[in-house]
């Protein structure tokens, strides 16, 4: 009887999820962005068209998917999907995210030392460009932690507990934070003395990339003789902190505290071991001949939000903006710079990535990165499923306006408009009520909700900027305007 009830409940849950996908996707395909900044408006329109161009064919054997790898491969990669997932959610690709993240989580195995498939194709197979068999394949070790972080962000965005509660994801979480770390020798105090190839095929062929890169300890793929990348340390920090948050959301506070402390050990090692005091920059890799060096990994120190020292963050941002990176790295930068108090530079990156003269702007990550940079960065839209809430803060470089409509999140669909830097409105077009925290940069004395004065709160952001805010419940079908004076 219990088995029948469980099966029936599981089938019901799947049906509800499918209905949610269909409903929100119908709205989100028409997600629209307008702005007085016409260049940014045009960038969004281009990015939306380009990103939806990469949606897979419904009849493909793999199921719903979108291109997130080198386009000729008809494939999706763990790193790329982790990065593109929120942009995809914004554009209505809920079923695609659900399917691809599930496939990555499901395909970890002991025979692959708890790796998944680094890349899968539309045939539903591991991409042959990266996989020969379970002993011989290409794999970048930050990937498990990146997927773990992406699944948590998707839960926060959608409210879909599948991403943290389904047995497939629970196993992925547990194997990643325990067995995966152990088998690849990734303890916090082992990162600089771990073996170069702890799970290499036998016999080992150094010239075979499926041997040499079976467990590449970085996303930087062009560094020879690599022992550890700083991006892997940052990924470990974020992965363990994410697992702590997942446990806390389920009420397991003691275990959550244990993993938060484990995460902090990696962040401590990052600051103690990887900062180059002479150059005032982070090293990004450590070689097997015991030398630190610098390559492209700085981006991930910020993507995984592993840096807390504002002076070091400024130095890192300055170094990133002083060079031209490949489009894969650059596609992360709009959101990173918006999140780190460099709005003008973030805007510059959006315009650069969407410019027709930019080499390889057709790479899938670019358009998805532009979408996320505008919605989460410029518009400052941040949902949190734990409290069924959304916060907004406009990060405009002028006092112009911007609006987005038919945006799916938290099981509903919303319209958000920033009339200027002192007035915003939110329309709840779905069936779930929301708690809205409308934030505005500056110290104001009064807040008004639909012209009725309400209490006003104040806080200071991570960069020392003063923020005023008001909070209100927005019911289904309701439109609320909040302004400050």
Secondary structure, DSSP 8 states (H G I E B T S, - for coil): -HHHHHHHHHHHHHHHHHHHHHHHHHHHTT-EEEES-HHHHHHHHHHHHHHHHTB--TT-TT-S-B-BS-GGG-EEEHHHHHHHHHHHHHTT-HHHHHHHHHHHHHT-BGGGTTB--SEEETTSSB-TTTEEETTEE-EETTHHHHHHHHHHHHHHHH--THHHHSHHHHHHHHHIIIIIHHHTT--GGGTTTS-TTTT--SS--TT-HHHHTEEESSS--S-SSEEEEHHHHHHHHHHHHHHHHHHHHTT-HHHHHHHHHHHHHHHHHHHHHSEETTTTEE--EEETTS-EE-SSTHHHHHHTT----HHHHHHHHHHHHTS---HHHHTTHHHHHHHTT-HHHHHHHHHHHH-TTSTTTTSHHHHHHHHHIIIIIIS--EEEGGGTEEEEE---SSS--EEEEEEEETTEEEEEEEEETTEEEEEE-SSS-EEEEEEEES--S-EEETTEEE--EEEE-TTS-EEEEEEEEE-TT-EEEEEE-
